[in-house]
Amino acid sequence: MDAGGVGGAGDSCFEKMETEEERTELLRDRFRLSVISIADAEAKKLGMQVAEPVVACIADLAFKFTEQLAKDVELFACHAGRKSVNVKDVILSAHRNDHLTSLLRSFSQELRDKEPKTERKRKKSSEKGETSVPS
């Protein structure tokens, strides 16, 4: 037996975990770079300087907040019996911040107003008029 352990399904699971960790790290790095870029741009606009450790701390906090937000939104969708997240889940996630909730509702309404209007037809029940004979 080699030092790497037993082959088989366990290796596949380990590779999936490794890939997931790599994806998370890549996402965290890209997110952090975006936060740093935004912070630098805002500081320039205001004629300020922000220390690198402060920006790094803000980036880490923003990423952790976003991770928690994503988990909450996913749980809201799951609780509603859906496999995918929708706008209502995002609005619900902001329930502790009245101002943000109203902004999200307004934005959602603007998106709905821009969608082309389509008429939805109700499905007719195929059971109407049919009689079943017990066998």
C-alpha positions in Angstrom: 0.0 0.0 0.0 1.3 3.5 -0.9 1.5 6.4 1.6 -1.3 8.2 -0.2 -3.9 5.8 1.3 -6.4 3.6 -0.3 -7.7 4.4 -3.8 -11.3 4.4 -4.9 -14.3 6.5 -4.1 -12.5 8.3 -1.2 -10.0 9.8 -3.6 -12.8 11.2 -5.8 -14.4 12.8 -2.7 -11.1 14.3 -1.7 -10.5 15.7 -5.1 -14.0 17.3 -5.1 -13.3 18.9 -1.7 -9.9 20.1 -3.0 -11.5 21.6 -6.1 -14.2 23.3 -4.0 -11.6 24.8 -1.7 -9.6 26.0 -4.7 -12.8 27.6 -6.2 -13.5 29.3 -2.8 -10.0 30.6 -2.5 -10.2 32.0 -6.1 -13.5 33.6 -5.4 -12.3 35.1 -2.2 -9.2 36.5 -3.9 -11.3 38.0 -6.7 -13.8 39.4 -4.3 -11.0 40.9 -2.2 -9.4 42.6 -5.2 -12.8 44.1 -6.1 -13.3 45.5 -2.6 -9.7 46.9 -2.6 -10.3 48.5 -6.0 -13.6 50.0 -4.9 -12.1 51.3 -1.6 -9.2 52.9 -3.5 -11.5 54.5 -6.0 -13.8 55.9 -3.2 -10.8 57.1 -1.2 -9.4 59.0 -4.3 -12.8 60.6 -4.9 -12.8 61.9 -1.3 -9.2 62.8 -1.3 -8.4 60.4 1.4 -6.0 57.5 2.0 -7.0 54.2 3.6 -4.3 52.0 5.2 -3.8 48.7 3.5 -4.6 46.7 6.7 -7.9 48.5 7.0 -8.9 47.7 3.4 -7.9 44.1 3.9 -10.1 43.9 7.0 -13.0 45.4 5.1 -12.5 43.0 2.3 -12.5 40.0 4.7 -15.6 41.3 6.5 -17.4 41.9 3.3 -16.6 38.3 2.1 -17.8 36.8 5.3 -21.0 38.9 5.2 -21.6 37.8 1.7 -21.0 34.1 2.5 -23.6 34.4 5.4 -26.0 36.2 3.1 -25.8 33.5 0.5 -26.5 30.8 3.1 -29.5 32.7 4.4 -30.9 33.3 1.0 -30.4 29.6 0.1 -32.2 28.6 3.3 -35.2 30.9 2.5 -35.6 29.3 -0.9 -35.3 25.8 0.6 -37.9 26.7 3.3 -40.2 27.8 0.5 -39.7 24.4 -1.2 -37.7 25.7 -4.1 -34.3 24.7 -5.4 -33.4 28.1 -6.7 -33.2 31.5 -5.2 -35.5 34.3 -6.3 -35.9 38.0 -5.7 -38.3 37.5 -2.8 -35.5 35.6 -0.9 -33.1 38.4 -1.4 -35.7 41.0 -0.2 -36.4 38.8 2.8 -32.7 38.6 3.7 -32.8 42.4 4.2 -35.7 42.4 6.6 -33.7 43.9 9.4 -32.8 47.0 7.3 -36.0 48.9 6.4 -34.2 51.3 4.0 -32.5 48.4 2.1 -35.7 46.4 2.0 -37.5 49.4 0.4 -34.7 49.9 -2.1 -34.7 46.2 -3.0 -38.5 46.2 -3.4 -38.3 49.3 -5.7 -35.6 47.7 -7.7 -37.6 44.5 -8.0 -40.7 46.5 -9.2 -38.6 48.3 -11.8 -37.3 45.0 -13.1 -40.9 43.6 -13.3 -42.1 46.8 -15.1 -39.4 46.3 -17.7 -40.4 42.7 -18.4 -42.6 42.2 -21.4 -46.2 41.6 -20.4 -47.5 38.1 -21.2 -50.8 36.5 -20.4 -50.7 33.4 -18.4 -53.4 30.8 -19.3 -54.6 28.5 -16.6 -54.3 24.8 -17.1 -57.6 23.2 -17.5 -58.1 20.2 -15.3 -58.2 17.0 -17.4 -60.3 15.3 -14.7 -63.4 17.4 -15.4 -66.0 15.4 -17.1 -64.1 12.2 -16.9 -65.4 9.3 -14.9 -63.3 6.5 -13.6 -64.5 3.0 -13.3 -63.0 1.0 -10.5 -61.3 -2.1 -11.6 
